[in-house]
Amino acid sequence: MDRFVELVKRHPMLTAWVALSIGMVAILLYTAKDVELLPTQRLALVLATIGLAGACVWILSWDSDEDASPDAGEPPK
């Protein structure tokens, strides 16, 4: 358990990407269970969903980068 906590602390964006990807793929597969898709189509949807989750985490990291900057409270020069 300590290794997992250390991994999350060292790589928060990567773990957020994995967690969000798992949730989004689970929802995708559950909602598409009655749709007749070829395995390659289902795979393409899963890969696109994983990419979308990565983009979401990347966009969310923009806000956290601004909060972490040392001159966040100073007005622009």
C-alpha positions in Angstrom: 0.0 0.0 0.0 2.9 2.4 0.7 4.3 1.8 -2.8 0.9 2.8 -4.2 0.7 6.0 -2.1 4.3 6.9 -3.1 3.4 6.3 -6.8 0.3 8.6 -6.5 2.4 11.3 -4.8 5.2 11.1 -7.4 2.9 10.9 -10.5 -0.5 12.5 -9.7 -1.4 13.3 -13.3 -0.5 9.8 -14.5 -2.6 8.1 -11.8 -5.5 10.5 -12.5 -5.3 9.6 -16.2 -5.4 5.9 -15.3 -8.3 6.3 -12.9 -10.3 8.4 -15.2 -9.6 6.1 -18.2 -10.8 3.1 -16.2 -14.0 4.8 -15.2 -14.7 6.2 -18.7 -14.0 2.9 -20.4 -16.2 1.0 -18.0 -19.1 3.4 -18.7 -18.4 3.2 -22.4 -18.5 -0.6 -22.4 -21.6 -0.8 -20.2 -23.6 1.6 -22.3 -22.5 0.0 -25.6 -23.3 -3.5 -24.6 -26.5 -3.7 -26.6 -24.9 -2.0 -29.7 -23.6 -4.4 -32.3 -20.1 -3.3 -33.0 -17.2 -5.1 -34.5 -14.3 -5.8 -32.1 -12.1 -3.4 -34.0 -14.8 -0.6 -33.7 -15.0 -1.3 -29.9 -11.2 -1.2 -29.6 -11.1 2.1 -31.5 -13.7 3.6 -29.1 -11.8 2.4 -26.1 -8.5 3.9 -27.4 -10.3 7.2 -28.2 -11.8 7.2 -24.7 -8.4 6.7 -23.1 -7.0 9.5 -25.2 -9.8 11.7 -24.2 -9.2 11.0 -20.6 -5.6 11.9 -21.1 -6.6 15.2 -22.7 -9.0 16.0 -19.8 -6.2 15.4 -17.2 -3.8 17.5 -19.3 -6.3 20.4 -19.5 -6.9 20.2 -15.8 -3.2 20.3 -15.2 -3.0 23.8 -16.8 -4.9 25.2 -13.8 -2.7 23.4 -11.2 0.4 24.7 -13.0 -0.8 28.3 -12.6 -1.5 27.7 -8.9 2.0 26.2 -8.3 3.9 29.1 -9.9 5.9 31.2 -7.5 4.7 34.6 -8.8 1.0 33.7 -8.9 0.1 36.6 -6.5 2.2 39.2 -8.2 0.7 41.5 -10.9 2.2 41.3 -14.4 5.1 43.8 -15.1 
